[in-house]
Amino acid sequence: MKKLLSVIITALVTMTLAAQTERQLNEVTVVASRTTNNAEGYTTSLRGTNIAKGKPTTDVLGFLPNISRENGNFKINGLAVSEIYVDGVKLSDISELNNIPGEMIDKVQVKYLAGSDQNAALSGGTIMITLRRPPEGGYYGNVTLNADWYRSCGFGNEGVSGLFNYRYKNLSIYDNLYIGADKLEENSEQWLIGPDLNTVIEETSKSHGFNLRNRLSLTQQFKSGAQLGGSYLIATTRPRPTSSSIVNETLSSFDKRSNMLAQEGTIKFSLPLNNRGASMELTADYYNRQSDDNADYLIDNELIGSQADESNLNLWKVKADFLYPRSRKLAWKFGASAQWITSEFTPSAVVESNRFELSDIPTKTTGFTPIVYAAEQGMVWKLRYSAGLNWQLNRIGYTDREQHVTNHNTQWSINPTVQVMMPFGARMNHAVMLNYKRTLSDIPYTAISSVINWADAYNYSVGNPNLKAQSADMVMAGLSLFRNKLNFTALYAHSHNRIYWQTFQDASNADVFYTKPVNISGQGVWGIGAEWVEAPVKWWRFKLSGRVEITPENTTIDGVLYNKTRFKEYFYFNNNFTFSNGWGGMLNANFEPTFRTLDRTYHAVYNVSGQIYKTFLGDNLQVALDFTAVGNRRKLDRQVGANKVSYKYTTPVQYIGISVAWNFSGGKKVNVDVVDGIQEYRETKDNR
């Protein structure tokens, strides 16, 4: 019966497209399940699903198998996601996903590990989102108005966003726009306890500013099958953060003003080489971020220090990929890429301060990363596999432009990646996987720069130009049952030259502390995770998941030996509800018990948040209410020699967000292809 249905559907689609001379159908696949597994991960269709209704893409992803969102970042099987794409264009800021309604998603492809064609610094997998293809001569999109109310500071984060996707013949146009004003207030307490310290600090941090972000993408399809696409993003923000700390009636504070501009550009050309699927892809990327900053540092409202500076970062990357299908069960892929980074920091006016350490040295950082790779994907019996190897060189330069002294750090590595997947069961509803990958991290300029960044009046961070790149070997195993309804994963990773942000006491001010990245001895970590995805009734779907990381420590830092086994646990319970008459919502809870890592203790946190929405006028108009009902903020303890530094967020978590969205669409139903792009830019920061 299924074969007969497939033949009938194929015939109907073929006859329909024959009448539409402007488009030809190359392939039709009829799939019995929304989710299909392969050696690298899985692909799932979200068209018409309940989890895609009423919420932005950011929330939709949290309901997919093996994906979690922790502290605003996405993870796959416990590893931080390396790259997220929308219609082939890489996002450097995941806030773009907030502009994309879940109903506009066609499918999501999830890769558990970064491939051999990617930078060896990337370990976590990739999320590739494909939007519904606009009709020829037609369009779809939405306009959203939003405003948030916080218990701590009232209304903030008002904005308007819009998404537009249009196709004219073989030209596709995509635009994603956001304009808004941000407002934030955080209250906290710090305790400094030691032989000569017994200090309690009350701190208030505030920030307000203006944001504008717009991405425009164009894709042209040619009759030969070649494709030329481009994407351009411009984003500007003007934050004004302030921080005030009170100790024994003494007020220490700083007031900053920043103008930031970011630009991204991607051009990609793809060309089919034969009728068997061989192809070539050429990609060129550019990324620029520049900022002008001014900061005043005060004691009891008296100016004691100030600084004005400029920062400018440029990234260029070129990449060539070739795909050659040897047979229906075997394909080869190979290629090369080269990436250049330059970053300059220029202080223009510095008033020295004995209380606040400031950056007065002009610096320049450069990085050059060439990669050559080859990979093979195939199938032997029921076993699907993907294996690849890349050679990568990291050459980093750090220049003190005042002393005209340059230090270089060069490392190279050969990095294999192997992934296998075996489906089993009468209906092939289950699968087992085994993956291995070696990584070589590059050192972002933020980790080696001497620029000083003050988090508050008593804590700052600074880079370390003598860092070595971190490498790691990882093995991941997984078991999926009943088409990803039950998932079990196990992970082991061993790192070398691990980068750790160590805390130090300032030499000039005993009550001031700073963090600096250092290389420490490698260590292994074990991870075990399980999740249950189920829809007990038509209107309710949930995902219950938990994960534990086990770290046997054997490291000496500042003369202290850390040799205990640490446990880090995560628990999540996500619920999606879809009722009749346009009502729906979600209710999510997470809990992280207290855990320790070396000289730090992260105390338990929990959070319960959700959403209620109602649609009108044939689902074109939607009113939504987002909220956080209860929660416990993070408390962090750091041991610095004989001193203990504790930091606790005391701002209430409760907030309410209101949004009104209008969805629109129109046109004929003819498919369009999309362009692929990539930008590579990462920062290494202290996790506070």
C-alpha positions, 0 to 999 in steps of 0.5 A, spaced: 500 500 500 505 504 501 509 503 495 502 504 491 501 511 495 508 513 493 507 512 486 501 515 485 504 521 489 510 521 485 505 521 478 501 527 481 507 531 483 510 530 476 504 532 472 503 538 476 510 540 475 510 539 467 504 544 467 509 549 470 514 550 465 518 555 470 520 549 474 522 542 474 522 536 479 529 533 480 527 528 486 521 526 490 521 522 497 515 520 501 517 519 508 513 515 513 516 519 519 517 526 520 524 524 523 530 521 519 536 519 522 543 518 519 551 517 521 551 525 523 545 526 526 538 527 524 533 531 520 526 532 522 520 536 519 516 541 523 511 543 518 504 543 521 507 540 528 504 543 534 511 545 537 512 550 532 505 554 533 505 560 537 512 561 539 519 563 536 524 559 533 528 560 539 523 556 543 522 551 538 529 548 538 528 546 545 523 541 544 527 537 539 531 531 541 538 532 544 537 539 544 537 543 550 538 551 552 542 553 558 544 560 560 542 562 553 546 557 549 544 551 545 547 545 546 547 538 543 548 532 547 551 536 552 556 540 548 555 547 546 552 548 539 558 550 534 554 553 528 547 555 527 544 556 520 538 559 517 537 557 510 544 556 509 546 563 512 550 562 519 548 566 525 553 570 529 547 572 533 542 567 535 537 573 537 535 573 530 531 566 531 527 571 536 524 574 529 522 567 526 516 564 528 516 557 528 510 556 523 515 558 518 520 552 519 520 547 514 525 542 517 531 542 522 537 538 521 541 536 527 549 534 526 551 531 533 559 533 532 562 539 527 565 535 521 572 535 518 570 541 513 569 545 519 574 549 524 578 543 528 576 548 534 569 546 533 567 540 537 559 541 538 554 540 533 550 544 528 543 546 527 541 547 520 534 550 519 530 551 513 524 555 512 518 554 508 520 556 501 516 562 498 512 561 492 514 564 485 511 571 485 509 570 492 511 572 499 510 571 506 513 574 513 510 577 519 511 584 523 511 583 531 511 588 536 513 587 543 515 589 550 517 586 557 516 588 564 521 586 569 519 586 577 526 589 578 526 595 573 519 596 570 518 596 562 524 595 558 526 591 551 521 595 547 522 593 540 519 592 533 521 586 528 519 584 521 521 578 517 520 578 509 521 572 504 519 573 497 521 570 490 521 573 483 522 568 478 529 565 480 531 570 485 529 569 492 529 575 497 530 574 505 530 580 510 530 580 517 529 586 521 529 588 528 529 595 532 528 596 539 531 599 546 534 595 551 533 596 559 536 592 564 537 592 572 541 587 576 542 587 583 547 583 587 551 582 593 558 580 594 562 578 600 570 578 601 572 574 606 579 572 608 585 573 613 585 581 612 578 582 609 571 582 611 567 586 606 560 586 604 559 589 597 552 592 595 552 593 587 547 595 582 548 595 575 544 598 570 544 599 562 540 602 557 541 603 549 538 602 542 539 596 538 538 596 530 539 589 526 538 587 519 540 582 515 538 582 507 540 575 503 539 574 495 539 568 492 539 567 484 538 560 481 540 559 474 538 554 468 544 551 468 543 549 476 548 554 478 547 558 484 549 565 486 547 568 493 549 573 498 548 575 505 549 582 508 548 583 516 549 590 519 547 591 526 549 597 531 548 598 538 549 604 543 549 601 550 550 605 556 552 600 562 553 603 569 555 600 576 555 602 583 558 599 589 557 601 596 562 598 601 562 602 608 558 608 605 564 609 600 561 609 593 565 606 587 562 606 580 563 607 573 559 609 567 561 607 560 558 609 553 559 605 547 558 605 540 558 599 536 557 597 529 558 590 526 557 588 519 557 581 516 558 579 508 557 572 505 558 571 497 557 563 495 557 560 488 555 553 487 556 549 481 553 542 479 559 538 475 555 533 472 548 529 472 550 524 478 550 530 483 558 532 483 558 539 485 563 545 487 562 550 492 566 557 493 564 561 499 567 568 501 566 571 508 567 578 511 566 580 518 567 587 521 566 589 528 568 596 531 567 600 537 568 607 540 568 606 548 568 612 553 568 610 561 569 614 567 571 611 574 569 615 580 569 614 588 564 618 592 562 621 585 569 624 584 572 622 577 579 619 579 580 615 572 577 615 565 579 612 558 577 613 551 579 607 546 577 604 539 577 597 537 576 594 530 576 587 528 576 584 521 575 577 519 576 574 512 575 567 510 575 563 503 573 556 502 572 551 496 568 545 497 567 539 492 562 533 492 563 527 488 558 521 489 562 515 487 555 511 487 548 511 491 552 508 497 558 512 497 560 519 496 567 523 497 568 530 499 574 534 500 576 542 500 580 547 503 579 554 507 583 559 509 581 564 515 585 571 517 583 575 523 586 582 525 584 586 531 587 592 534 585 596 540 587 603 540 587 607 547 586 615 545 585 618 552 587 615 559 587 618 565 591 613 570 587 611 576 590 607 582 584 604 584 582 602 577 587 598 573 586 601 566 588 599 559 593 604 556 597 600 551 595 599 544 595 592 541 594 588 535 592 581 534 593 577 528 591 570 526 591 565 520 588 558 520 589 554 513 585 548 513 585 542 508 580 536 509 577 530 506 571 526 508 567 520 506 560 518 507 557 511 505 553 505 507 555 498 508 549 493 509 545 497 514 551 501 517 551 508 515 558 512 516 561 518 515 569 519 516 574 525 515 580 528 516 583 535 516 590 538 517 589 545 520 595 550 522 594 556 527 598 561 527 597 567 532 601 574 533 600 579 539 603 585 538 605 591 543 604 597 538 607 601 544 614 597 544 613 594 537 614 587 540 611 581 537 610 574 539 608 569 535 604 562 537 604 557 532 601 550 532 598 545 527 594 538 528 591 532 524 584 531 526 580 525 525 572 525 525 569 518 525 561 517 526 557 511 525 550 509 526 546 503 525 538 502 525 535 496 528 528 493 529 523 490 525 521 497 522 528 500 523 525 505 529 531 504 533 538 506 532 545 506 535 551 511 534 558 511 536 562 518 534 570 520 535 573 527 534 579 530 535 579 538 536 584 543 536 582 550 539 584 556 536 585 562 541 581 568 540 583 575 541 579 576 547 583 571 551 590 573 549 589 581 549 591 585 555 585 589 554 582 590 561 574 589 562 571 591 569 565 587 570 564 591 577 568 596 581 571 590 584 572 585 579 575 585 572 578 580 567 584 581 562 587 576 557 594 572 557 598 573 551 602 566 553 596 561 552 597 555 548 591 552 544 587 547 547 586 540 544 581 534 546 579 527 544 572 526 544 568 519 544 560 519 544 555 514 544 548 514 543 542 510 543 535 512 540 529 508 541 522 509 538 524 514 533 527 519 538 522 518 543 527 515 548 534 517 547 540 515 551 547 518 550 554 517 553 560 522 552 568 522 554 572 527 553 580 528 555 583 535 554 590 538 553 592 544 555 586 546 558 584 554 558 581 556 565 580 563 568 584 563 574 582 568 579 587 573 582 588 578 588 590 585 585 597 587 587 595 594 589 588 593 592 587 588 596 579 588 595 579 588 588 580 581 584 581 579 577 581 573 572 586 571 567 586 565 562 591 560 564 593 553 561 592 547 566 594 540 565 589 536 561 583 532 564 577 527 562 570 528 563 564 523 563 557 525 561 551 521 561 544 523 559 537 521 558 531 524 555 524 522 554 519 525 548 512 524 548 505 526 546 500 523 551 494 526 548 493 530 542 494 537 546 500 536 550 507 534 548 513 534 553 520 533 553 523 530 560 531 530 560 537 530 565 544 529 564 550 528 569 557 530 568 563 527 572 570 530 572 575 526 576 580 532 578 587 532 578 590 539 577 594 544 581 592 551 581 596 556 585 599 551 589 593 547 591 591 540 589 584 539 586 583 531 586 576 530 588 571 527 583 566 532 581 558 532 579 555 537 575 547 535 573 542 538 569 534 537 569 529 539 564 522 539 563 519 542 557 511 542 556 507 544 550 500 545 549 495 546 543 488 547 545 482 549 540 480 556 538 487 558 537 489 557 544 496 554 546 502 555 550 508 552 554 511 551 561 518 549 562 522 548 568 529 547 569 534 545 575 541 545 576 544 543 583 550 545 586 556 543 583 564 545 584 569 545 579 576 547 581 577 553 585 569 555 584 563 553 587 556 554 583 550 554 587 543 551 585 539 555 580 532 553 578 527 557 573 519 556 571 517 560 565 512 559 560 508 562 555 500 563 553 498 565 546 491 566 542 491 567 535 485 570 531 483 572 524 485 565 521 491 565 525 494 571 522 494 575 528 497 573 535 497 575 542 502 572 546 504 573 554 511 570 556 513 570 563 517 567 568 514 565 575 519 563 580 526 562 580 533 562 584 539 566 581 546 564 581 551 564 587 558 563 585 564 562 590 571 563 588 577 561 592 583 565 592 589 563 596 586 564 603 581 569 601 574 567 599 570 571 594 562 570 593 557 573 588 550 573 588 545 575 584 539 578 588 534 581 582 528 578 582 527 573 576 519 575 575 518 578 568 512 578 563 513 579 556 507 582 551 507 581 544 503 582 538 504 579 531 501 579 524 503 574 519 502 575 512 503 571 505 501 570 498 503 567 491 503 561 487 506 554 490 513 553 487 519 551 490 526 555 491 533 553 493 537 557 498 544 559 499 549 557 504 554 561 508 559 561 513 562 566 518 567 564 524 568 568 530 568 566 537 570 569 543 573 566 550 570 569 556 570 568 563 563 564 565 561 568 571 
